[in-house]
Amino acid sequence: MIVFKTYLRVVKKCLVPIILYTSMLILFSSINTNNSNNELSFTAEKPDILIINNDKDSKISKP
């Protein structure tokens, strides 16, 4: 019971920041949810990459 009373005392002392952060979290999450209705298109493409191995005898560069 002592721990619970101490917890409530700390919560009462920091009540304004707790309410502020909670309201900001709800606000930003609702804004993010409303803006995520846009469809994003994805097209898979193979990138053109050339790898030149100048260290032919190195143990690190071997597969």
C-alpha positions in Angstrom: 0.0 0.0 0.0 2.9 2.3 0.7 4.2 1.8 -2.9 0.7 2.6 -4.3 0.4 5.7 -2.3 3.8 6.9 -3.4 2.9 6.1 -7.0 -0.3 8.2 -6.7 1.6 11.0 -5.1 4.1 11.1 -8.0 1.3 10.9 -10.6 -0.6 13.8 -8.9 2.6 15.8 -8.9 3.2 15.2 -12.7 -0.4 15.2 -13.8 -0.2 18.1 -16.2 2.8 16.7 -18.3 1.1 13.3 -18.3 -2.1 14.7 -19.7 -0.2 16.9 -22.2 1.9 14.1 -23.6 -1.1 11.8 -23.8 -3.1 14.3 -25.7 -0.2 15.0 -28.0 0.2 11.3 -28.7 -3.5 10.9 -29.5 -3.5 14.1 -31.7 -0.4 13.0 -33.7 -1.7 9.4 -34.1 -5.1 10.6 -35.3 -3.4 13.0 -37.8 -1.2 10.2 -39.0 -4.1 7.8 -39.4 -6.1 10.3 -41.4 -3.2 11.0 -43.8 -2.4 7.3 -44.4 -5.4 6.8 -46.7 -3.3 7.6 -49.8 -2.4 4.6 -52.0 1.3 4.2 -52.7 2.3 2.4 -55.8 5.3 0.1 -55.8 7.2 -1.1 -58.9 9.9 -3.7 -58.5 13.1 -2.9 -60.5 16.4 -4.6 -60.6 19.2 -2.1 -60.0 22.2 -1.9 -62.3 25.2 -2.6 -60.0 28.8 -3.5 -61.0 31.1 -4.8 -58.3 34.9 -4.9 -59.1 37.0 -7.1 -56.8 40.6 -5.9 -56.8 41.4 -8.1 -53.7 41.2 -11.5 -55.4 43.2 -13.3 -52.7 41.5 -11.7 -49.7 39.5 -14.0 -47.4 37.0 -11.2 -46.7 36.0 -10.7 -50.3 35.3 -14.4 -51.0 31.6 -15.5 -50.8 
